[in-house]
C-alpha cells in the first residue's frame, strides 16, 4: 500500500490594521450625513476617496461626483474630497455661490498649513509626490511659486533651488515610507541643509498598513491587496509586499477579479486592503478563498489604531438655506 502524502494546510493571513483610516471614514460619513441632512443631490468634487465601490454606493444614495467646480449648479452644495483642494478651488466655489463642505483629511490639511508657513518664510519647498495626484495638486496650489514637485529619487538630479540654505521637504501622505525616505536621502545628498517638516508627513494609516503588509510578505506566497487602481496607497502596498519578498502580489477591487491561477502551489495567502476600502470587500475575498480551501484565517496584528476625526464643521449648519441665500445675491 502506497504512502499517503499529506496536503499542506491552506490558510489566510489577514492584516490588521487594514481598510478605512480615520480620514476616509470621516469623508464617507460626511457625504452620507450631508445627504441625510440636506437631501440629494450633494455634489462632490472628484471622488470622495479613491475606491470604486464606495463611489458607486454613494452615487446610488444621491451623491453626484464632478471633476470641476464649474459643473456644480449655482446655489448647490459641493463637498471637497479627502485629498484636499487648492485655494483657487475655494475661490471658484465662492464665485459660483456654492455652499461648501470641506472633507479634506486633517492630516492633508496639516501638510497644506506647513506649505503656507514655509512659503511665508520664503523657503523653496520640495514636495515629494506623484504628478497629477489630487493631493499633490491641492498642496501645490497653496504656494505654487515656492513648491517644486519631486516625483521619486530619479527626479532629484533635475531639482534647482534659489538658496540652498532655505530648502524644506514635504510629502504626499499616501506614499511608501521607504520610497519617500529614499527620495529624502537623495535630496539631502544634494542639499545638505535640507530641512525636514516638523513631523513625519506620511500618514499613520499608510505607514501602519505598509508595516502590516511587510509582515504578511514574510510567510505568504501570494499577497492580495483589495483596493482600486487609482488608489495611491493601495498600489504602494502591492509594491511594498513584493519588495519585502512576497513571490507574488496583486491589487483587486473585488473577489471576482482574482485569477484562480494565482493560487497554484500556494498554501498561505496574505490579505489586506487600502485605506479607502470598506471591510465588506475584504469579507468577499475571504468567502471566495474559503470556497477554494483557504478557510483557516489568522489575523496578523502589527499596530492598534484608535484615531478618529470629528466631522466637518459645515455639517452643523443649514447649508441648503445658505446655498439658496448665496444664489439670490
TORKOL-4160 file (C-alpha; in steps of 0.2 Angstrom, whole numbers, padded with zeros to 4 digits, m for minus):
329
<pt num="1" X="0000" Y="0000" Z="0000"/>
<pt num="2" X="0007" Y="0017" Z="m0005"/>
<pt num="3" X="0011" Y="0030" Z="0007"/>
<pt num="4" X="m0002" Y="0044" Z="0008"/>
<pt num="5" X="0005" Y="0062" Z="0006"/>
<pt num="6" X="m0002" Y="0075" Z="0017"/>
<pt num="7" X="m0009" Y="0090" Z="0009"/>
<pt num="8" X="m0002" Y="0106" Z="0016"/>
<pt num="9" X="m0015" Y="0116" Z="0026"/>
<pt num="10" X="m0021" Y="0131" Z="0017"/>
<pt num="11" X="m0023" Y="0147" Z="0026"/>
<pt num="12" X="m0025" Y="0166" Z="0025"/>
<pt num="13" X="m0015" Y="0178" Z="0035"/>
<pt num="14" X="m0027" Y="0193" Z="0037"/>
<pt num="15" X="m0018" Y="0210" Z="0040"/>
<pt num="16" X="m0023" Y="0221" Z="0055"/>
<pt num="17" X="m0024" Y="0236" Z="0053"/>
<pt num="18" X="m0031" Y="0237" Z="0036"/>
<pt num="19" X="m0045" Y="0246" Z="0027"/>
<pt num="20" X="m0053" Y="0263" Z="0032"/>
<pt num="21" X="m0042" Y="0275" Z="0040"/>
<pt num="22" X="m0049" Y="0290" Z="0051"/>
<pt num="23" X="m0049" Y="0302" Z="0036"/>
<pt num="24" X="m0058" Y="0291" Z="0024"/>
<pt num="25" X="m0071" Y="0286" Z="0037"/>
<pt num="26" X="m0074" Y="0304" Z="0041"/>
<pt num="27" X="m0076" Y="0309" Z="0022"/>
<pt num="28" X="m0088" Y="0294" Z="0018"/>
<pt num="29" X="m0098" Y="0298" Z="0034"/>
<pt num="30" X="m0098" Y="0317" Z="0029"/>
<pt num="31" X="m0106" Y="0313" Z="0012"/>
<pt num="32" X="m0119" Y="0301" Z="0020"/>
<pt num="33" X="m0123" Y="0314" Z="0033"/>
<pt num="34" X="m0125" Y="0328" Z="0020"/>
<pt num="35" X="m0137" Y="0318" Z="0010"/>
<pt num="36" X="m0147" Y="0313" Z="0026"/>
<pt num="37" X="m0147" Y="0331" Z="0032"/>
<pt num="38" X="m0149" Y="0341" Z="0016"/>
<pt num="39" X="m0156" Y="0328" Z="0004"/>
<pt num="40" X="m0150" Y="0324" Z="m0013"/>
<pt num="41" X="m0141" Y="0330" Z="m0023"/>
<pt num="42" X="m0125" Y="0334" Z="m0015"/>
<pt num="43" X="m0111" Y="0337" Z="m0027"/>
<pt num="44" X="m0093" Y="0330" Z="m0023"/>
<pt num="45" X="m0078" Y="0337" Z="m0032"/>
<pt num="46" X="m0068" Y="0322" Z="m0038"/>
<pt num="47" X="m0070" Y="0305" Z="m0030"/>
<pt num="48" X="m0073" Y="0307" Z="m0011"/>
<pt num="49" X="m0060" Y="0293" Z="m0009"/>
<pt num="50" X="m0051" Y="0283" Z="m0021"/>
<pt num="51" X="m0062" Y="0267" Z="m0021"/>
<pt num="52" X="m0074" Y="0261" Z="m0035"/>
<pt num="53" X="m0087" Y="0253" Z="m0023"/>
<pt num="54" X="m0088" Y="0267" Z="m0011"/>
<pt num="55" X="m0091" Y="0280" Z="m0025"/>
<pt num="56" X="m0104" Y="0269" Z="m0033"/>
<pt num="57" X="m0113" Y="0266" Z="m0016"/>
<pt num="58" X="m0114" Y="0285" Z="m0013"/>
<pt num="59" X="m0120" Y="0288" Z="m0031"/>
<pt num="60" X="m0135" Y="0277" Z="m0028"/>
<pt num="61" X="m0139" Y="0287" Z="m0012"/>
<pt num="62" X="m0139" Y="0303" Z="m0022"/>
<pt num="63" X="m0121" Y="0310" Z="m0022"/>
<pt num="64" X="m0115" Y="0317" Z="m0039"/>
<pt num="65" X="m0097" Y="0317" Z="m0042"/>
<pt num="66" X="m0089" Y="0330" Z="m0054"/>
<pt num="67" X="m0072" Y="0334" Z="m0060"/>
<pt num="68" X="m0073" Y="0353" Z="m0059"/>
<pt num="69" X="m0082" Y="0366" Z="m0049"/>
<pt num="70" X="m0090" Y="0373" Z="m0065"/>
<pt num="71" X="m0101" Y="0358" Z="m0066"/>
<pt num="72" X="m0110" Y="0362" Z="m0050"/>
<pt num="73" X="m0126" Y="0372" Z="m0052"/>
<pt num="74" X="m0126" Y="0389" Z="m0043"/>
<pt num="75" X="m0134" Y="0388" Z="m0026"/>
<pt num="76" X="m0130" Y="0370" Z="m0024"/>
<pt num="77" X="m0120" Y="0361" Z="m0010"/>
<pt num="78" X="m0102" Y="0355" Z="m0015"/>
<pt num="79" X="m0091" Y="0344" Z="m0005"/>
<pt num="80" X="m0072" Y="0344" Z="m0007"/>
<pt num="81" X="m0064" Y="0326" Z="m0006"/>
<pt num="82" X="m0052" Y="0319" Z="0007"/>
<pt num="83" X="m0037" Y="0323" Z="m0004"/>
<pt num="84" X="m0039" Y="0342" Z="m0002"/>
<pt num="85" X="m0040" Y="0356" Z="m0015"/>
<pt num="86" X="m0030" Y="0371" Z="m0019"/>
<pt num="87" X="m0036" Y="0389" Z="m0013"/>
<pt num="88" X="m0041" Y="0393" Z="m0031"/>
<pt num="89" X="m0055" Y="0379" Z="m0030"/>
<pt num="90" X="m0062" Y="0388" Z="m0014"/>
<pt num="91" X="m0062" Y="0404" Z="m0024"/>
<pt num="92" X="m0071" Y="0396" Z="m0039"/>
<pt num="93" X="m0084" Y="0389" Z="m0027"/>
<pt num="94" X="m0087" Y="0406" Z="m0019"/>
<pt num="95" X="m0089" Y="0414" Z="m0037"/>
<pt num="96" X="m0102" Y="0401" Z="m0041"/>
<pt num="97" X="m0111" Y="0405" Z="m0025"/>
<pt num="98" X="m0109" Y="0387" Z="m0019"/>
<pt num="99" X="m0111" Y="0381" Z="m0001"/>
<pt num="100" X="m0096" Y="0371" Z="0003"/>
<pt num="101" X="m0092" Y="0356" Z="0014"/>
<pt num="102" X="m0073" Y="0353" Z="0016"/>
<pt num="103" X="m0070" Y="0334" Z="0019"/>
<pt num="104" X="m0051" Y="0336" Z="0017"/>
<pt num="105" X="m0042" Y="0324" Z="0029"/>
<pt num="106" X="m0035" Y="0333" Z="0043"/>
<pt num="107" X="m0018" Y="0326" Z="0040"/>
<pt num="108" X="m0018" Y="0333" Z="0022"/>
<pt num="109" X="m0023" Y="0350" Z="0030"/>
<pt num="110" X="m0008" Y="0349" Z="0041"/>
<pt num="111" X="0003" Y="0347" Z="0025"/>
<pt num="112" X="m0006" Y="0362" Z="0017"/>
<pt num="113" X="m0003" Y="0373" Z="0033"/>
<pt num="114" X="0015" Y="0368" Z="0033"/>
<pt num="115" X="0017" Y="0373" Z="0014"/>
<pt num="116" X="0009" Y="0390" Z="0018"/>
<pt num="117" X="0020" Y="0393" Z="0033"/>
<pt num="118" X="0036" Y="0389" Z="0024"/>
<pt num="119" X="0031" Y="0399" Z="0009"/>
<pt num="120" X="0029" Y="0414" Z="0020"/>
<pt num="121" X="0046" Y="0411" Z="0027"/>
<pt num="122" X="0052" Y="0411" Z="0009"/>
<pt num="123" X="0058" Y="0393" Z="0008"/>
<pt num="124" X="0059" Y="0383" Z="m0008"/>
<pt num="125" X="0048" Y="0368" Z="m0004"/>
<pt num="126" X="0052" Y="0351" Z="m0012"/>
<pt num="127" X="0036" Y="0342" Z="m0012"/>
<pt num="128" X="0038" Y="0323" Z="m0014"/>
<pt num="129" X="0024" Y="0315" Z="m0023"/>
<pt num="130" X="0016" Y="0309" Z="m0039"/>
<pt num="131" X="0012" Y="0321" Z="m0053"/>
<pt num="132" X="m0006" Y="0323" Z="m0056"/>
<pt num="133" X="m0012" Y="0315" Z="m0039"/>
<pt num="134" X="m0026" Y="0326" Z="m0032"/>
<pt num="135" X="m0017" Y="0328" Z="m0015"/>
<pt num="136" X="m0001" Y="0335" Z="m0024"/>
<pt num="137" X="m0012" Y="0347" Z="m0035"/>
<pt num="138" X="m0020" Y="0353" Z="m0019"/>
<pt num="139" X="m0004" Y="0355" Z="m0009"/>
<pt num="140" X="0005" Y="0363" Z="m0023"/>
<pt num="141" X="m0009" Y="0376" Z="m0025"/>
<pt num="142" X="m0006" Y="0383" Z="m0008"/>
<pt num="143" X="0011" Y="0390" Z="m0013"/>
<pt num="144" X="0014" Y="0387" Z="m0032"/>
<pt num="145" X="0028" Y="0400" Z="m0033"/>
<pt num="146" X="0038" Y="0391" Z="m0019"/>
<pt num="147" X="0034" Y="0372" Z="m0022"/>
<pt num="148" X="0044" Y="0360" Z="m0034"/>
<pt num="149" X="0037" Y="0343" Z="m0036"/>
<pt num="150" X="0050" Y="0329" Z="m0034"/>
<pt num="151" X="0042" Y="0313" Z="m0041"/>
<pt num="152" X="0054" Y="0300" Z="m0034"/>
<pt num="153" X="0073" Y="0298" Z="m0032"/>
<pt num="154" X="0077" Y="0299" Z="m0050"/>
<pt num="155" X="0069" Y="0316" Z="m0051"/>
<pt num="156" X="0082" Y="0324" Z="m0039"/>
<pt num="157" X="0095" Y="0327" Z="m0051"/>
<pt num="158" X="0084" Y="0340" Z="m0060"/>
<pt num="159" X="0079" Y="0350" Z="m0044"/>
<pt num="160" X="0085" Y="0368" Z="m0044"/>
<pt num="161" X="0083" Y="0380" Z="m0029"/>
<pt num="162" X="0086" Y="0398" Z="m0026"/>
<pt num="163" X="0095" Y="0397" Z="m0010"/>
<pt num="164" X="0102" Y="0380" Z="m0003"/>
<pt num="165" X="0101" Y="0386" Z="0015"/>
<pt num="166" X="0082" Y="0388" Z="0014"/>
<pt num="167" X="0075" Y="0372" Z="0007"/>
<pt num="168" X="0062" Y="0361" Z="0015"/>
<pt num="169" X="0054" Y="0344" Z="0010"/>
<pt num="170" X="0036" Y="0340" Z="0012"/>
<pt num="171" X="0027" Y="0324" Z="0006"/>
<pt num="172" X="0011" Y="0317" Z="m0001"/>
<pt num="173" X="0003" Y="0307" Z="0014"/>
<pt num="174" X="0000" Y="0291" Z="0004"/>
<pt num="175" X="0017" Y="0287" Z="m0002"/>
<pt num="176" X="0028" Y="0272" Z="0003"/>
<pt num="177" X="0038" Y="0276" Z="0018"/>
<pt num="178" X="0053" Y="0268" Z="0010"/>
<pt num="179" X="0051" Y="0277" Z="m0006"/>
<pt num="180" X="0049" Y="0294" Z="0002"/>
<pt num="181" X="0065" Y="0291" Z="0013"/>
<pt num="182" X="0075" Y="0286" Z="m0002"/>
<pt num="183" X="0070" Y="0302" Z="m0010"/>
<pt num="184" X="0074" Y="0312" Z="0005"/>
<pt num="185" X="0091" Y="0304" Z="0007"/>
<pt num="186" X="0095" Y="0309" Z="m0011"/>
<pt num="187" X="0089" Y="0327" Z="m0008"/>
<pt num="188" X="0100" Y="0328" Z="0007"/>
<pt num="189" X="0115" Y="0322" Z="m0003"/>
<pt num="190" X="0111" Y="0336" Z="m0015"/>
<pt num="191" X="0106" Y="0349" Z="m0002"/>
<pt num="192" X="0115" Y="0346" Z="0015"/>
<pt num="193" X="0105" Y="0360" Z="0023"/>
<pt num="194" X="0088" Y="0352" Z="0018"/>
<pt num="195" X="0075" Y="0355" Z="0032"/>
<pt num="196" X="0063" Y="0341" Z="0037"/>
<pt num="197" X="0045" Y="0345" Z="0041"/>
<pt num="198" X="0041" Y="0347" Z="0060"/>
<pt num="199" X="0033" Y="0329" Z="0060"/>
<pt num="200" X="0033" Y="0315" Z="0048"/>
<pt num="201" X="0020" Y="0318" Z="0034"/>
<pt num="202" X="0017" Y="0300" Z="0029"/>
<pt num="203" X="0000" Y="0297" Z="0037"/>
<pt num="204" X="0000" Y="0285" Z="0052"/>
<pt num="205" X="m0013" Y="0274" Z="0042"/>
<pt num="206" X="m0002" Y="0272" Z="0027"/>
<pt num="207" X="0013" Y="0268" Z="0037"/>
<pt num="208" X="0004" Y="0255" Z="0048"/>
<pt num="209" X="m0004" Y="0246" Z="0033"/>
<pt num="210" X="0014" Y="0245" Z="0025"/>
<pt num="211" X="0021" Y="0238" Z="0040"/>
<pt num="212" X="0007" Y="0225" Z="0041"/>
<pt num="213" X="0009" Y="0220" Z="0023"/>
<pt num="214" X="0028" Y="0218" Z="0026"/>
<pt num="215" X="0024" Y="0206" Z="0040"/>
<pt num="216" X="0012" Y="0196" Z="0028"/>
<pt num="217" X="0026" Y="0195" Z="0015"/>
<pt num="218" X="0037" Y="0185" Z="0027"/>
<pt num="219" X="0026" Y="0170" Z="0026"/>
<pt num="220" X="0014" Y="0172" Z="0011"/>
<pt num="221" X="0017" Y="0165" Z="m0006"/>
<pt num="222" X="0003" Y="0177" Z="m0013"/>
<pt num="223" X="m0002" Y="0194" Z="m0006"/>
<pt num="224" X="m0019" Y="0201" Z="m0011"/>
<pt num="225" X="m0022" Y="0219" Z="m0009"/>
<pt num="226" X="m0040" Y="0225" Z="m0010"/>
<pt num="227" X="m0041" Y="0242" Z="m0017"/>
<pt num="228" X="m0044" Y="0252" Z="m0033"/>
<pt num="229" X="m0031" Y="0256" Z="m0047"/>
<pt num="230" X="m0032" Y="0274" Z="m0044"/>
<pt num="231" X="m0028" Y="0272" Z="m0025"/>
<pt num="232" X="m0010" Y="0278" Z="m0022"/>
<pt num="233" X="m0009" Y="0269" Z="m0005"/>
<pt num="234" X="m0016" Y="0253" Z="m0012"/>
<pt num="235" X="m0004" Y="0252" Z="m0026"/>
<pt num="236" X="0011" Y="0256" Z="m0014"/>
<pt num="237" X="0005" Y="0241" Z="m0004"/>
<pt num="238" X="0007" Y="0229" Z="m0018"/>
<pt num="239" X="0025" Y="0236" Z="m0021"/>
<pt num="240" X="0029" Y="0235" Z="m0003"/>
<pt num="241" X="0024" Y="0217" Z="m0002"/>
<pt num="242" X="0035" Y="0212" Z="m0017"/>
<pt num="243" X="0050" Y="0222" Z="m0011"/>
<pt num="244" X="0048" Y="0213" Z="0006"/>
<pt num="245" X="0050" Y="0196" Z="m0003"/>
<pt num="246" X="0032" Y="0191" Z="m0007"/>
<pt num="247" X="0034" Y="0179" Z="m0023"/>
<pt num="248" X="0018" Y="0187" Z="m0030"/>
<pt num="249" X="0006" Y="0202" Z="m0025"/>
<pt num="250" X="m0009" Y="0208" Z="m0034"/>
<pt num="251" X="m0022" Y="0223" Z="m0032"/>
<pt num="252" X="m0041" Y="0219" Z="m0035"/>
<pt num="253" X="m0056" Y="0229" Z="m0032"/>
<pt num="254" X="m0067" Y="0214" Z="m0029"/>
<pt num="255" X="m0066" Y="0195" Z="m0026"/>
<pt num="256" X="m0072" Y="0192" Z="m0044"/>
<pt num="257" X="m0056" Y="0199" Z="m0051"/>
<pt num="258" X="m0045" Y="0186" Z="m0043"/>
<pt num="259" X="m0037" Y="0174" Z="m0055"/>
<pt num="260" X="m0038" Y="0156" Z="m0049"/>
<pt num="261" X="m0021" Y="0153" Z="m0057"/>
<pt num="262" X="m0013" Y="0164" Z="m0044"/>
<pt num="263" X="m0017" Y="0150" Z="m0031"/>
<pt num="264" X="m0007" Y="0137" Z="m0039"/>
<pt num="265" X="0005" Y="0130" Z="m0027"/>
<pt num="266" X="0000" Y="0142" Z="m0014"/>
<pt num="267" X="m0003" Y="0137" Z="0004"/>
<pt num="268" X="m0003" Y="0154" Z="0013"/>
<pt num="269" X="m0012" Y="0169" Z="0006"/>
<pt num="270" X="m0009" Y="0186" Z="0014"/>
<pt num="271" X="m0024" Y="0198" Z="0013"/>
<pt num="272" X="m0025" Y="0216" Z="0016"/>
<pt num="273" X="m0034" Y="0232" Z="0010"/>
<pt num="274" X="m0030" Y="0250" Z="0006"/>
<pt num="275" X="m0035" Y="0264" Z="0017"/>
<pt num="276" X="m0051" Y="0268" Z="0007"/>
<pt num="277" X="m0058" Y="0251" Z="0007"/>
<pt num="278" X="m0073" Y="0245" Z="0017"/>
<pt num="279" X="m0072" Y="0228" Z="0026"/>
<pt num="280" X="m0087" Y="0221" Z="0016"/>
<pt num="281" X="m0075" Y="0219" Z="0001"/>
<pt num="282" X="m0062" Y="0210" Z="0011"/>
<pt num="283" X="m0076" Y="0199" Z="0018"/>
<pt num="284" X="m0080" Y="0195" Z="0000"/>
<pt num="285" X="m0062" Y="0189" Z="m0004"/>
<pt num="286" X="m0062" Y="0179" Z="0012"/>
<pt num="287" X="m0078" Y="0170" Z="0006"/>
<pt num="288" X="m0070" Y="0167" Z="m0011"/>
<pt num="289" X="m0054" Y="0160" Z="m0003"/>
<pt num="290" X="m0064" Y="0149" Z="0009"/>
<pt num="291" X="m0074" Y="0141" Z="m0006"/>
<pt num="292" X="m0057" Y="0136" Z="m0013"/>
<pt num="293" X="m0050" Y="0128" Z="0003"/>
<pt num="294" X="m0042" Y="0143" Z="0012"/>
<pt num="295" X="m0055" Y="0143" Z="0027"/>
<pt num="296" X="m0041" Y="0145" Z="0040"/>
<pt num="297" X="m0040" Y="0163" Z="0044"/>
<pt num="298" X="m0026" Y="0170" Z="0056"/>
<pt num="299" X="m0026" Y="0189" Z="0060"/>
<pt num="300" X="m0008" Y="0196" Z="0059"/>
<pt num="301" X="m0009" Y="0212" Z="0070"/>
<pt num="302" X="0006" Y="0224" Z="0069"/>
<pt num="303" X="m0002" Y="0240" Z="0077"/>
<pt num="304" X="m0018" Y="0247" Z="0086"/>
<pt num="305" X="m0027" Y="0262" Z="0079"/>
<pt num="306" X="m0038" Y="0272" Z="0089"/>
<pt num="307" X="m0038" Y="0289" Z="0080"/>
<pt num="308" X="m0054" Y="0297" Z="0075"/>
<pt num="309" X="m0058" Y="0314" Z="0067"/>
<pt num="310" X="m0073" Y="0325" Z="0070"/>
<pt num="311" X="m0085" Y="0328" Z="0055"/>
<pt num="312" X="m0083" Y="0344" Z="0045"/>
<pt num="313" X="m0090" Y="0359" Z="0055"/>
<pt num="314" X="m0101" Y="0364" Z="0040"/>
<pt num="315" X="m0112" Y="0349" Z="0044"/>
<pt num="316" X="m0118" Y="0358" Z="0059"/>
<pt num="317" X="m0126" Y="0372" Z="0049"/>
<pt num="318" X="m0141" Y="0374" Z="0037"/>
<pt num="319" X="m0132" Y="0373" Z="0021"/>
<pt num="320" X="m0147" Y="0372" Z="0010"/>
<pt num="321" X="m0153" Y="0389" Z="0017"/>
<pt num="322" X="m0135" Y="0396" Z="0014"/>
<pt num="323" X="m0135" Y="0390" Z="m0004"/>
<pt num="324" X="m0152" Y="0397" Z="m0008"/>
<pt num="325" X="m0146" Y="0414" Z="0000"/>
<pt num="326" X="m0130" Y="0414" Z="m0010"/>
<pt num="327" X="m0139" Y="0410" Z="m0026"/>
<pt num="328" X="m0150" Y="0426" Z="m0023"/>
<pt num="329" X="m0135" Y="0438" Z="m0021"/>
